[in-house]
């Protein structure tokens, strides 16, 4: 038998008993001497701390039960003096739960101000006629749970569901502003610009951040180093029912969702346009305008993302009203490109993009590709023109990074389906912001691991390529290299990968 059994058992029993460090020896209000304490807190080492910790659960030693401090008449008063917390504490053990005959009170004339509650980390449900608060601790706890497990508010706290939901929406919005640094912005919150409450991909090209001064003068065969890859995809799991709620988004246009009013005006002006399908094998095109929308105000969402690292771009998210229509896609694409206006080469990855190319003003600086998994849904002509395997500098990019993100976001589909429009947008903004944030946190280790694997694979592939090339006639190799380089510079020239066209 372990000789420490008895000592550990004695220690556990001692912790359950009344001991000196947890007893309250006297009432701080009337100075009446106290008897042996029957109330103590398992979270504190000193019971007098409850003068400023009125929300702890208190253990009643004699009857092996728990209570809250408010039930044994602990009252906290917020007075007029800024930042001062006035306790009225009829002590637990001294009066055995009865009112202290000589309590310590705050000022005779006082009023509770919402900022006083905020300074003590109690978030008021309203500014006027205060009745309910939520502690920062419980809001932070639920925030973490909702981000990780996508738990809904009603499953976390349903006794005052509506009030808690309103407080939580405001809390998350303020946290987003805080993380965006807008407390220190000279123009404060009113100066917030569209897309500024987002977490940017640290690897995508940002000329004002990490590109060299002469990046625009890069040689033709090195331009891919400063190129932007963009993937577009739709998700029809994140629906939204028709509701009577009219609450607006607290961060409309400031984060990942594009602004509400200009988007709806654009859709109304173009919703009657017919989409043109040239690749009939793709199911998304066949059913682009036939998605069931009965009882729904939103049939899904469309996103614009970085395909290499899976970051949602600022203003790269919006609702779909009925199917995957091109007017929705056009607006999202150009909204997300606002922060990349000076990038000279942009690569678009979209499963049905080749059927609809309406960006003629920028055609000379754009490549159009199809994600590898979706390639089998297209005709052979698409395979020869829009393959990622033929794109210079694409490496092992598959263009399907957004599909990985849907697995995470779809777990929030049930809870967001019943929300009003504004609350749903704020919730999804919060979820995407957390998703982008954690990618930044793990990106260093992930890229380092991939870099080491690439060094090994590069040597292997380079050796095999040289071995294969040495077995070919030198003139044929040179002719092939010239033809491929010419096609990569100008795709109007013959495609060397189209065997029938080259014969």
N, C-alpha and C positions, 0 to 999 in steps of 0.2 A: 504494500500500500504506500502511496506517495505520502511522505511526512508532512507535506504542505496542505493536505486535504483539510485538516482541522483549522489551520490558520486562515485559509481562504474562505472556509465556511463561516468562521467567526467574523471575518471582515464583511462578508455579504450581509449577515444578520445585523451587524453594527450599522451598516449603511441604511438598513430599513428602520432602525430604531431612532428615537429622539437622541440627538447628540448635540454637544455644546455649540458647534459652529453653525447649526441650523436653527437654534432656538432664538426667539425674540424675547429679550429679557425685560423689556419695559416699553410702555407707550411713549413715543416721542412727542405726543401732543399734550397729555396731561401728566406725564412722568409717573404714572401709577406703576408700581412694580408688577412684573408679570410672573405667572406661574410657569410651570414646565410647558414648553411649546407643543401644541398638538398639530399645528400647521407648519409645514416647511416645503420649500421648493427644491425639486430635484435638479433644476437647471442652474442654481446659484450656490455659491459657497458662503454667501453672507445674506441673510434674510433682509437686512436693512436696505439692500439694493432695490427692494420693491417699491421704495418711494418713487423711483423713476422707471420701474418695470412693472406696470400695472396689469399686463396682459398674460403673465405666466400662469400655468396651471399649478395649483397648489395641492399637495398631498395632505390628507387628514389622517394622522398616524393611528388614532385609536379605532377607527372604523374601516380602515383599509380602502378608502375611496378617494376620489379626486374632486376638486371644485375649482372655481375661478375666483380671482381676488375680488371681483365685483360682488360676489355672493356673500363675502364676509366683510362687506362695507368698506372696501378700499375705493376712494373716490379721487379722481385727478381733476384739478381745476386749472384752466388756462386763464391767466389774468391779462390785464391790459399791457403790462410791461413787456416789451419785445424780448422774446427769447427766454423768458423766465417760466419755469414749470412749477406750479404751486400744488404740492400734494396735501390732500386731506386724508390722513392715514390712521383710522382707528385700528390699532395694531391687532394682529391675528390672535396672539395668545393671551394678551392682557385682559381683554374684555370678552373673550370667548364668543366673538361674533356679534356682540351688541354694540350700539352706537357709543362712541367715546363721549363722555359728558363735557369735555372741554376740547373740542377739535381745533386744529390749526387751519384756519381758512385763508383764502386769498383776499384780494381787495374786495371791499363791500360792493363797489360798482364795477362790473367787468362785462365783457362780451367776448365770445369765442370767435376768433378770426381765422379764416381758412389757412392763411400763411403761418399762423402759429402751429396749427396741426401739421403742416408740411415740414416745419423746422424740427418737429419731433417725430418725423417719419410716419405720420398718419395721413393717408391720402383721403381727403374729403370727397364724398360722393357728389356734393354740389357746393356752390359758393354761398348761396342764401339758404337760411333756415336749416342749418346743419343738423343732421340726425344720425348719419352713418359714416363711418370711416373704414378704411382697410389699411393695414400696416404695410409698409414697404416690404417687410419680410415675406408676408403671405403673397403679395403681388409678384415678388421676385421668384418665389417658389413655384407658383402656378405658371409664370412665364417660362421657366425652364422646362416644366413638365409639358407644356403645350408645344414647345419647340421640338422636344425630343420624341414625345409619344403621340403628339397631335390630339391630346385629350381635349374634350369640349368643356366649356365653362359649366354647363349644367351638371356634368358628371363630377366636377370638382367641388362645387358649392352651389346647392340648389335652394337653400332656404331664402336667400335674397338674391336670386339669380339675376334679375334685371339690373339692380343697383350695382352688383359686383361686376357685371359685364360692362357697364358704362365706365366704371372706374378703371377696369382693365384696359379698355380701348384707349383711354386718355393716358394711362401709364405707359403703354407700349409706344404711343406716339411721342411722348416726351422723351423716352429712352432713345428713340430714333434720332430726334433732334439733338440730344446730348451727344450721342456717338458721332453725329455729323459735325460737331464743333460749333453749332450755331449759337451757343450761349456767348461765345467770344467774337461773333461776327458783329462788326460795327452797326449793321442794319438789323441785327437780331433776327427773330423768326420771320418777320414780314419781308425780309430781303432774300428768303430762300428761293433759289431758282430751280427749275425743273430738272429732275434727275440727280440732285445733289445729295439726297439722303440714301445713297447706295454704296455698296462695297465693290470697287472696281477690280477687274482682273489685273494683277500686277505684272503679267507677262505680255498682255496685248499692247500694241504700239501706241504710246501716248507721247506725242512730240514735245509737249511742255514738261514732261516728267523724266523719261529715261532714254529717249532716242538721242543719238549724237547730233550735233549742230548741222553736219553735212549729210544727214541721212537721205535727203532728197536727191543727192548727186550719186547715189549708189549705181554701180555698173548694172547693165541689164540682167545679167545672169545671177546677180545678188539681190535683186529687188524683193525677192520673196522673203528675205530676212526682215523687212519692214512692212510686210503686208498684213492685212487684217482678214482673218477668217470668220465668217458669220454663218450660223446655221439657224434655220427657221423651222418650226414644227408646231403642230396643233395637238391639243389633248382634249378629248371629249368625255373624260371622266369628271373633270372639275366643272360641273354644271351648276346652275343657280335657278331656283324656283321663283315664280312670280310671287311677290310679297307686297303687303300694303305699306311696308316701311319706306320712308323717304330720307333716311339719314344720309348726309353727304360724307364722303371720305375726308378724314382729317389731314391727309397728305396727298391730295389729288395732284398728280403730275410731278410730285417731289421725289418719288422713289422709282419703283419699277413699272407701275401702271402709268400709262400715258394719261394726260389730262382728259377729264370726262367730256366737257362741252365741245372742244374742237373735234374730238374723235367722232362723236355722235353726229355732228353737223356734216363731216366728211362722208360718213357712212350713208346718211340720208340722201346725199347728192349722187352717190354712185351705186347704191344697192340694187338698182334696176338693171345694171349692166350685165350682159351675158358673158360668162367665162368661156374661154375657148380651150377645148381639150384636143391635144394632138397625140397623146400617148394613152390609148384607150385601155391598155392592160392594167393601168394603175387604179386601184379601187378608190383611192381618195378623190380622184377626179370624177369618177363615175357618180359618186354620191356627195359631191361638194355642195349641192343645193337641195339635197333630199333628207338631211338630218332631221329626225323627229324633234319638234320644238313644242309639243303640246304641254301646256302648264309650265313652260320654262321661259325665262327672260334671257338666259345665257345657255348655249348648248355646249360650250367649251371655252378654252383659252388658246391663244397663240403666243409664242415666245420667240425672241431673237437673242441668241446666245453665242458665246465663244465656244466652238466645237472642240478645241484642243484641251481646254481646261475646265469647261462646264460652268462658266460664270454667266449668269443672266445680266444682260446689258441694261444700263439706265434707260428708262422709258421703253423697255423691250417686252412689255407684257400687256395684253388687253383681251377683252371678252370677244367671243364669236356669237353673233346673233342667230345665224342659221348656216351651219356647215362651214367649210373652209373656203370662203370666197376671197377672190384676189384683192378686192378693195380693202379688206381687213389686213391682208398680208402687206400690201403696198405701204399702208400707213405705219404699221409697226416697223417695217424695215427702215424707212427713212427717219422715223423718230429716233430709233436706236443709233443711227449713223450721225446724229448731230454733233457728237463729241469726237468724230473721226473725219471731219470735213477735209482735212489736209492730207489724209493718207492717199497715196498714189495708186495703190493696188489693193483691191478688195475681192475676196473669194467668197462667193455665195454657195452655201450648201442647203439644198432644199429638195425634198423628195418629188415635188411636182413642178419645180421651177422652170425646167426647159420648156414646158408647155405655155409658159407665160413670162415673157421678158419685156417689161415696159420701162426700162431704165436706159433709154437710148442716149440720154445726155451724158452718161458715164460709161458707155459700153467699152471704150478703149482701155479703161483701167480696171475692168472687172473680169473675173473668171467665174464660170458657172459649173457647179459639180453636183453630183447626186450621191447621197450617203451610200456606203457600200452595201448595207443590208437591204436597202430599197432598190438596188440596181436591177435585181431580177424582175421587178415589176415594170420595167421599161423595155422598149424595142432595142434592137441591135445598134441602131444609129446612135442612141443615147450612150450605149456602152463605149463607143469609139470617140465620142465627143466630150462627155461629161464625167469621165471616170477619174476618181482621185488617184488611181495608180499612174495616170499620165500627167498629173499636175506637178510641175517643177517645185521642189521644196516642200511637198506635202508630207514626206516621211511616211510614217505608219498611221497617220490620221485616218479614222474611219468615218468621221462626220456624224456618228451616232451618239455622241456624248449626252445629248439632251434626253435620250431614251433612258439613260441611267437615272437622271433626275426625276423622271416621272414616277419611278418606283417609290421615291420618298414623298413626293407631293400628293400622290393619289391617296395616301392615308388620311389626308385632311379633307377628302371629297365629301364625306358624309356630314361633317360639321359645318363646312362652308356652304353646302347646298341649300340650307335653310336660312342663311343669313340675308340681311338686306344688302343692297349693293355697296354702300359705303363701308359697312363693317367687314364685308367679305374682302374688299380691296385692301383695307388696312391689315387684315389678318394675313393675306397672301403676301403682301409687301414685307411683313415681319418675318414670315417663314423663309422667303427667298433671301432676305438680308442675312438671316442666321446661316442659311446654306452657303452663301458666298463667303461669309466670315470664316466658317470652319474650313473651307477650302484654302483660304489664305494661311490659316494656322498650320495645315498639314502639307502645304505645297513644297516647302523646303525639303522635307524628308522624301516626299514622293518623287520630286524631280531628281534628287541626288541618286535615288535608287534606280530610276529609269536611265539616268546618264551612265552609271556604271554598267548596266546591262547593255546599253547601246555601244559602248566601247568594245565589248566582247563580240557583239553581233556584227559590228562594222568590220572588224578584222576578218571574220569568217566570210561575210558576203563579198568583201573586196577581193579576197583570195579566189573565191569561186568565180567571180565575174572576170577577173584577169585570166584565169585558166580557160574559161569559155571563149574569151576574145582572142586568145593566142591561137586557137584552132580555126579561126576564120581568115579568109583572104584580107590583106591589109587594105586594098582598094575598096572592098565592099564595106569594111568598117568605117572608113573615112566618109564614103558616100552616105552611109546611114546616119552618121553623126551630123553631117551638114543638113540633111533632110529633116531630122528631128529638131535641130536648133531653129531652123527656118519656120517650122510649123509652130513651135512654142512661142516664137516672137510674133507670128501673124497667123492666126488660125484660118484665115481665108485661103491659105496655101494648101496643097494636097496633104491629107492626113497620112503619115507613114504607117500608122497602125491599121489602116483600112486596106487590107490585102487586095480586095477586088478592085478598089479605086486605083491602086498603084500598079496593077497589072496592065 
